[in-house]
Structures are given as structure tokens and as C-alpha cells.
Amino acid sequence: MVERTLEFDNIFSSLADSTRRDILRRVAAAELSISEIAEPYKLTFGAISKHLLVLERAHLVIKRRRGKEQLVSIAPDTIESVTIILDEYQKLWETRYKRLDALLEKQAT
């Protein structure tokens, strides 16, 4: 369980940066080369590579080679596992809110 917690800590800390979230959104729509990813940002190629390294270490993106080009795509298995954990938290909070609503309604009567 500790390993899983560290994995999620790594994922969520990598998503704390708005540039990385934007990169992830873009590669979720289509596989892109690193130069295509770098194009809209006012950052150096090295800075974009560092952002991609953080996302890759968090297993949020997958890199593959096509000739001299490196292509980046989203890692669907990691996204699915994050979705599952967030769904669990949502269910937990919904249950707590329902209990709170019931308690408040009971006190109001």
C-alpha cells in the first residue's frame, strides 16, 4: 500500500504544474513529437524535456521512437488507476455528505 501511495503522490505532484497538465491534455488528444509539444510554449526545448521527464517518471506519458523523432502519448493505464482512486474519494465524500444532510434534517425537525 505504501508503494501505491508513493506512486499516487508522484502522479499528483507532477500534475501540480500547469504546463505539465496542459501537455498531458494535448497528448491525450493525439500522439505528438517533442517539437510539436514544445511549439506553443515560450520555454526552451530543455525545459519541455524536463516537464516530459517528470510526466514519464509518473507514468502519465509514454515515449516511443519513430526514426529520429520521439513521440509522446498518454499512458491510459495510469490515467485509469487515477480515475479509480478519485472515484473512491468521491464516493467517500458523497457518503459523508449524505450522513451530514440526514443529521441536519433530523436536528431541524
C-alpha positions in Angstrom: 0.0 0.0 0.0 2.9 2.4 0.8 4.3 1.8 -2.7 0.9 2.7 -4.2 0.6 5.8 -2.1 4.1 6.9 -3.3 3.0 6.3 -6.9 -0.1 8.5 -6.5 2.0 11.2 -4.6 4.3 11.2 -7.6 1.4 11.4 -10.1 -0.3 14.3 -8.3 2.9 16.2 -7.7 3.6 16.0 -11.4 0.2 17.4 -12.1 0.7 20.4 -9.8 2.3 22.3 -12.7 0.0 23.9 -15.2 2.4 23.4 -18.1 2.5 19.6 -17.4 -1.3 19.5 -17.1 -1.6 21.2 -20.5 1.0 18.9 -22.1 -1.0 15.9 -20.7 -4.2 17.3 -22.1 -2.6 17.8 -25.5 -1.1 14.3 -25.7 -4.4 12.8 -24.6 -5.9 14.2 -27.8 -3.1 13.0 -30.1 0.3 11.5 -30.1 2.8 14.3 -30.6 6.5 14.7 -31.2 8.5 16.6 -28.6 8.9 19.5 -31.0 5.1 19.6 -31.6 4.7 19.7 -27.8 7.2 22.5 -27.4 5.8 24.6 -30.2 3.1 26.7 -28.3 5.2 27.3 -25.2 7.6 30.1 -24.6 10.0 27.6 -23.0 13.3 26.1 -24.1 13.4 22.7 -25.6 15.3 21.6 -22.5 12.5 22.9 -20.2 9.9 21.0 -22.2 12.1 17.8 -22.0 12.3 18.2 -18.2 8.5 18.5 -18.0 8.1 15.4 -20.1 10.6 13.5 -17.9 8.5 14.3 -14.8 5.4 13.1 -16.6 7.2 10.0 -17.8 8.5 9.2 -14.3 5.0 9.5 -13.0 4.0 7.0 -15.8 1.5 9.5 -17.2 3.0 9.6 -20.7 4.7 7.0 -22.9 7.6 7.9 -25.2 8.4 5.9 -28.3 10.8 6.4 -31.2 9.9 6.9 -34.8 13.2 7.3 -36.7 14.9 10.3 -35.1 11.7 11.6 -33.6 10.4 10.8 -30.1 6.6 10.6 -29.9 4.7 11.1 -26.7 1.3 9.8 -25.9 -0.8 9.5 -22.8 -0.5 6.3 -20.6 -4.1 5.1 -20.4 -3.4 2.5 -17.6 -2.1 5.2 -15.2 -5.0 7.6 -16.1 -7.5 4.7 -15.4 -5.9 4.0 -12.0 -6.0 7.7 -11.0 -9.7 7.8 -12.1 -10.5 4.8 -9.9 -8.8 6.3 -6.8 -10.6 9.7 -7.4 -13.9 7.9 -7.8 -13.3 6.2 -4.4 -12.7 9.5 -2.8 -15.8 10.9 -4.4 -17.9 8.0 -3.1 -16.4 8.5 0.4 -17.3 12.2 0.4 -20.8 11.7 -1.0 -21.5 9.2 1.8 -20.2 11.7 4.4 -22.4 14.5 2.9 -25.5 12.2 2.9 -24.9 11.4 6.6 -24.4 15.1 7.4 -27.6 16.0 5.5 -29.5 13.3 7.4 -28.2 14.6 10.7 -29.0 18.2 9.9 -32.5 17.2 8.7 -33.1 15.2 11.9 -32.0 18.2 14.1 -34.2 20.6 12.1 -37.3 18.5 13.0 
